[in-house]
């Protein structure tokens, strides 16, 4: 059943805020530092004066187009450190600007993290188990572990997993039940099917294109098959999948149809829409990605 399409809005938290956006850029606050990064969706004019942007602690510039990620150049104020710590709920996350303009977390994902935590808390009669595919630096994995879940975190980047382990240590979760696995997502899910392992929830935040540790090729067009296999790993009523897709020429209706086709053999309900971030001192919303959240009925 298709529920009404929705817009999920991230409003920020004490250590993060979207301060302004416009002219193809966004001005964000990560802890004590404001950063300027490209944002192709922001085709309107900024609302804050130019001084607010010029006084940012770091500015990232690149010639990347909307559909192509390339290395760029950061310019930092002298007082900005190479990395610093942020907090969300009970976890700590290292903010570390990279040559591709990322900083180690996607703060607009916070509503999905909260939604996941609610469902983990509702699991009855068994230990909740979460599979986090394309898990990056581990924010969702750490939050799930802190909420009592056993977590399997899969990412093709050893560097990202090392960063995730640093976040684990910073969060005081060294003894948490987390398996950190550097592997191609398709290969791992295939093996889990053969092992008959099951999960209470699965998160997927795939890139448009990527390579696995053994040079496996990932393209976003493979996500339908991956969803079908993930559905077979879900354990009973209330089990869930969250799929988020960035920087692709798709609508959320296309993602909904793909998900319904992939999960046709399993009864469930879907929420589908856009993930947005609200600016700190206005009602303006910045679109970031499309999502589907699917919950199994039986």
C-alpha positions in Angstrom: 0.0 0.0 0.0 1.4 3.4 -0.9 1.0 5.9 1.9 0.8 9.6 1.0 4.1 10.9 -0.2 5.9 12.8 2.5 8.6 15.3 3.2 10.8 14.4 6.2 12.5 17.5 7.6 15.7 17.5 9.5 15.7 20.6 11.8 19.2 20.4 13.1 20.5 19.7 16.6 22.8 21.5 19.1 25.9 20.5 17.1 24.5 21.0 13.6 22.5 23.6 11.7 21.9 24.6 8.1 22.5 28.4 8.5 21.7 29.4 4.9 21.7 28.3 1.3 21.6 29.8 -2.1 23.6 30.5 -5.3 24.6 26.8 -5.5 26.1 26.6 -2.0 25.1 25.9 1.6 26.3 27.4 4.8 26.3 24.8 7.7 27.4 24.9 11.3 29.2 21.8 12.5 29.9 22.3 16.2 31.7 25.7 16.6 32.7 26.0 12.9 30.7 27.1 9.9 31.5 25.5 6.6 30.5 26.4 3.0 30.0 23.6 0.5 28.5 23.2 -3.0 24.8 22.5 -3.2 23.4 22.3 -6.7 19.8 22.2 -5.4 20.1 25.7 -3.9 19.3 27.7 -7.0 17.7 30.6 -5.1 19.4 33.5 -3.5 20.9 33.4 0.0 19.0 35.1 2.8 22.0 36.0 5.1 24.4 38.8 4.2 27.6 38.0 2.4 29.6 38.7 5.6 28.1 35.6 7.2 29.4 33.5 4.3 32.8 35.2 4.1 33.4 34.6 7.8 33.0 30.8 7.5 35.8 28.7 9.0 36.1 26.6 5.9 35.1 27.0 2.2 35.1 24.1 -0.2 35.3 24.8 -4.0 35.1 22.4 -6.9 34.2 22.3 -10.5 32.1 19.2 -10.0 28.8 19.1 -11.8 25.6 17.9 -10.2 26.2 14.3 -11.3 29.9 14.0 -10.9 31.9 14.1 -7.7 35.5 15.4 -8.0 38.2 16.4 -5.6 38.2 20.1 -4.8 40.0 22.5 -2.5 39.3 23.6 1.0 40.3 27.0 2.3 40.4 27.2 6.1 40.8 30.0 8.6 44.0 29.5 10.6 42.2 28.6 13.8 40.1 25.7 12.4 41.6 22.3 13.4 42.0 19.3 11.1 39.2 17.5 12.9 36.8 18.1 15.8 34.1 16.2 17.7 30.3 16.4 17.3 27.6 14.8 19.4 24.2 13.3 18.5 22.1 11.6 21.2 24.5 9.3 23.0 27.3 9.1 20.3 30.3 11.1 19.3 31.3 11.7 15.7 34.6 13.0 14.3 34.1 15.8 11.9 37.0 15.7 9.4 36.8 17.6 6.1 37.9 15.4 3.1 39.2 16.3 -0.4 35.8 15.5 -1.8 33.9 18.0 0.4 32.5 15.4 2.8 33.0 15.8 6.6 32.3 12.3 7.9 28.5 12.5 8.4 25.3 13.3 6.6 23.3 15.3 9.3 20.1 15.3 7.2 19.9 11.6 7.9 19.0 12.3 11.6 15.2 11.7 11.1 16.0 8.3 9.6 18.2 7.6 12.6 15.4 8.5 15.0 12.9 6.4 13.0 15.2 3.4 13.1 15.8 3.8 16.9 12.0 3.7 17.5 11.6 0.5 15.5 14.5 -1.1 17.3 12.9 -0.3 20.6 9.7 -2.0 19.4 11.2 -5.4 18.6 9.7 -8.0 20.8 10.9 -11.4 21.8 14.3 -11.3 20.2 17.4 -9.3 20.1 17.2 -6.6 17.5 19.6 -7.1 14.6 20.5 -4.3 12.1 22.3 -4.6 8.8 23.8 -1.3 7.7 24.9 -1.5 4.1 27.1 1.3 2.6 27.5 2.3 6.3 30.3 4.9 5.8 31.6 6.2 9.1 29.1 4.5 11.3 26.6 7.1 12.8 23.6 4.9 12.2 25.5 1.8 13.4 26.6 3.4 16.6 23.1 4.8 17.3 21.6 1.3 16.7 24.1 -0.3 19.0 23.5 2.3 21.7 19.8 1.4 21.4 20.5 -2.2 22.1 20.8 -3.8 18.6 23.4 -6.2 17.3 24.8 -4.4 14.3 26.5 -5.6 11.1 28.2 -2.7 9.4 29.3 -3.2 5.8 31.3 -0.7 3.7 33.6 -1.2 0.7 36.1 1.5 2.1 38.7 0.4 4.7 39.3 4.1 5.4 35.6 4.6 6.2 35.6 1.6 8.6 38.7 2.8 10.3 36.9 6.2 10.8 33.8 4.4 12.1 35.9 2.5 14.7 37.4 5.8 15.8 33.8 7.1 16.3 33.0 3.9 18.2 35.9 4.5 20.6 35.0 8.2 21.0 31.4 7.2 21.8 32.6 4.8 24.6 31.0 1.9 22.7 34.1 -0.4 22.4 32.2 -3.3 23.9 29.1 -2.8 21.7 27.9 -5.7 19.5 29.1 -4.3 16.1 30.7 -6.3 13.3 32.7 -4.0 11.0 33.0 -5.7 7.6 34.9 -4.3 4.6 33.2 -5.9 1.6 31.1 -5.4 -1.5 27.4 -5.1 -0.4 26.1 -7.5 -3.0 28.6 -10.2 -2.2 27.9 -9.9 1.6 24.1 -10.0 1.2 24.4 -13.1 -1.1 26.5 -14.9 1.6 24.0 -13.9 4.3 21.2 -15.5 2.3 23.1 -18.8 2.0 23.8 -18.6 5.8 20.1 -18.0 6.4 20.9 -15.1 8.7 18.1 -12.7 9.4 17.8 -9.0 10.5 15.2 -6.8 12.2 16.1 -3.9 9.9 18.3 -3.0 7.0 19.7 0.4 6.0 20.8 1.2 2.5 22.5 4.4 1.5 24.2 3.5 -1.8 26.3 5.8 -3.9 25.5 6.3 -7.6 28.7 4.5 -8.5 31.5 2.8 -6.6 34.0 0.0 -6.3 34.3 -2.8 -3.8 37.5 -3.9 -2.0 38.2 -6.4 -4.8 37.4 -3.9 -7.5 33.8 -5.0 -7.8 31.7 -2.4 -9.7 28.6 -0.9 -8.1 26.0 1.1 -10.0 22.8 2.5 -8.7 20.9 0.4 -11.3 21.7 -2.7 -9.2 19.7 -1.5 -6.3 16.5 -3.3 -7.3 18.2 -6.7 -7.1 19.9 -5.8 -3.9 16.5 -4.8 -2.4 15.0 -8.2 -3.4 17.8 -10.0 -1.7 17.6 -7.8 1.4 13.9 -8.5 1.7 14.7 -12.2 2.2 16.9 -11.3 5.1 14.2 -9.6 7.1 12.9 -11.3 10.2 9.2 -11.2 10.8 6.5 -8.5 11.4 7.8 -5.0 12.0 11.1 -5.6 10.2 12.1 -2.6 8.1 14.2 -1.3 5.2 15.3 2.3 4.8 16.7 3.3 1.3 18.1 6.7 0.7 19.3 7.8 -2.8 21.3 11.0 -3.5 22.3 12.8 -6.7 20.4 10.7 -9.2 17.9 11.7 -11.9 15.0 9.8 -10.2 11.8 10.9 -8.5 10.6 9.3 -5.3 7.8 7.7 -7.3 10.4 5.9 -9.4 12.0 4.7 -6.1 8.6 3.6 -4.8 7.9 1.5 -7.9 11.3 0.0 -7.8 10.8 -0.9 -4.1 7.3 -2.3 -4.6 8.6 -4.5 -7.5 11.6 -5.7 -5.5 9.5 -6.5 -2.4 6.3 -7.8 -4.1 6.4 -11.1 -2.4 6.4 -9.6 1.1 3.3 -7.7 2.5 4.3 -4.3 3.9 3.7 -0.6 4.0 5.8 2.1 2.4 6.5 5.8 3.1 8.1 7.6 0.2 9.3 11.1 -0.2 12.0 13.7 0.0 14.5 14.3 2.8 14.8 18.0 3.6 16.8 20.2 5.9 15.3 23.3 7.5 17.4 26.5 7.7 18.2 27.5 11.2 16.4 30.8 11.4 13.8 30.6 8.6 11.1 28.3 7.2 13.2 27.6 4.0 13.8 24.0 3.2 16.7 22.5 1.3 16.0 19.2 -0.5 18.8 16.6 -0.2 17.7 13.2 -1.3 14.8 10.8 -1.9 13.9 7.9 0.4 11.7 4.9 0.8 10.9 3.5 4.3 9.3 0.0 4.1 7.9 -2.0 7.0 7.0 -5.6 6.8 3.5 -6.7 7.9 4.1 -10.4 8.6 
